[in-house]
Amino acid sequence: MSSPIFEPSNRLPSPPDHPVHASLSPVGSPSAADPPANLWQATRRALEMIKFSHTLFALPFALLGAALAAKGPDGWRGRPQDFVGILICMATARSAAMAFNRLVDRRYDAANPRTANRHLATGALSVNFARLFALTNTGLFIAATSLFLPNWLPLALSVPVLLWLLGYSYAKRFTSLAHYWLGLALGMAPLAAWIALRGDVAWTPVILSAVVLFWVGGFDIIYACQDVDFDRAVGLRSIPARLGVSRALWVARMSHALMLVCLLILGQAAGLGWIYHLGVAVVALVLLAEHLVVRSDDLARINLAFFQLNVVISVGLLMVGLLDLTFLG
């Protein structure tokens, strides 16, 4: 007999109380896809559901924050278990938040043509397994903070951090600034890595967190332009839905300009040299390319701007930061 954890549920969430919802197409049939046959297949689908590869967005900034914290006048410091803890916490916190987001948004995903093929909408993954996946990663995240002991701050802050991460899934219900809620969610990563290694707060990681805040906020605005009509129809809030695509893209440009300003301030605050600043110049060119390939009358290349170019930015900044700290620090 099949386990209810693997079988897709036919019980769908009630539609939000919004008059436009009456015209939406119903949630897709849960039987549209074959359920996973075993735990391994279900886990693999869960990783696909949360786009685990997109961990590359925030992880390099967490590692850069850790590197800035670990580099001292006498060389590198920090225990191996601290760096292992940072990796585990990053992966599990993001996995918990993404699984929760897919659970909360599954009715919207099923009604939106762009997202109708997502795992929970098609029944490729059951709601019960997605809940188990989210809860497991939540527990692993909190448990992993014990690796930083006797530094107790990561453990003490783990639940408030999780609440912020999970809260993002509801942000579009009440604020058009949800893009920056997400930006702060990812932006906490470098500050958290610093706290994990040093047990205090300083301006350097705060500035790096601001870099991530404006970077993520900007590219999430671009990404949300794809859903402007759907968001307006169902009452979800976003900057593109409120201002229109053309004005929203200008907000994204200003956000990325602020990111570059913060990168320059970070270089001064952390005492970084020419290698880092050369990397910042390259990042500016990549951001320019990102905004050139996405126009209000042509959103076809958003996926290029969203993933490939942004991975170049995050991984590139980590590499130039490490090179600068190693050879010029």
C-alpha positions, 0 to 999 in steps of 0.5 A: 500500500502506498504511503500518504507521504508520497501520494498527492493530496486532493485537498486543495487550499481554499481560494483567498477572499478576492473577487477576481479569484472567481475567474481564475482557472481551478488548481491543476489536477493532482493526478497530472503527474505520477507520484514518486515511487520511493523516498529517494525519488521524492527527495530528488523531486523536492530538490527540483521543486526548491531549485536547489541549484539557486543556492548559488545566489546567496551562498557565495555572499555567506562565504565572503562574509565568513572570509572577511570575519576569518581574515585577521592580521595574523592570517586566517582563523576559525574552526573547520566545524564553523565553516561546515556549519555555515554550509549546512545552515545555508542549505537547510534554511533556504530549503525550508523557506523554499519548500514553505513558499511552494506550499503556501503558494501552491494554489497561485502556482497552479492558476498561473500558466508560468508556474502551473507545471511546478511539482505541487501543482501537478501532483509530482510531489505530495503536499505531505512530503513537502511539509515533511521536507520543510520541517526536516530542514527547519530542524536541521538548520536549528540543530546545525547552529550548535556547531558554533558553540560556545558561540550561542548567538547563532542558536539564539537567533535561529528561530527569529531568522527562520520566521523572517525567511518563512514570512516572505511567503506571505509578504506579497499579500500585503506589501509591494516591497516584498522584493526587499523582504526577500533581499533582506532574507538572503542578505542576512546570510553574510551577517549571520556568517560573521556572527557565527565566526566572531560572535559580534556585529560590525559595519563590514558585514552589515554593508555586505548585507546591504549589497545583497539586499539591493542586488536581490531586490533589483533582480526580483523586481525584474523577475516579477515583471513576468507575472504583472498581469496575473498578480493584478488579477489575483490581488498579489502585490509587487512593484511591477503590478503597482507601477507597471513594467517600465517604471519597475525596471527603473526601480530595479536599475536604481536598486542595482546602482545602490548595490554598486555604491555599497560594494564601493563602501564595503571595499573601503570598510574592509580595506580591500585592494585593487583585485576586489575593485576590479571585480566590482567594475566587472560586476557593474558591466554584468549588471549593465548587460542584465538591464540591456537584455531585459526591456519593458517590451521584451521580457523573453530573456529574463531567465538569462538575466535572473540565473546565469548573469546573477550567478556570475555576480555572486560567484565572481565577487566571492572569488575576487574577495578571496583573492584580495584577502589572500594576496593583498590582505 
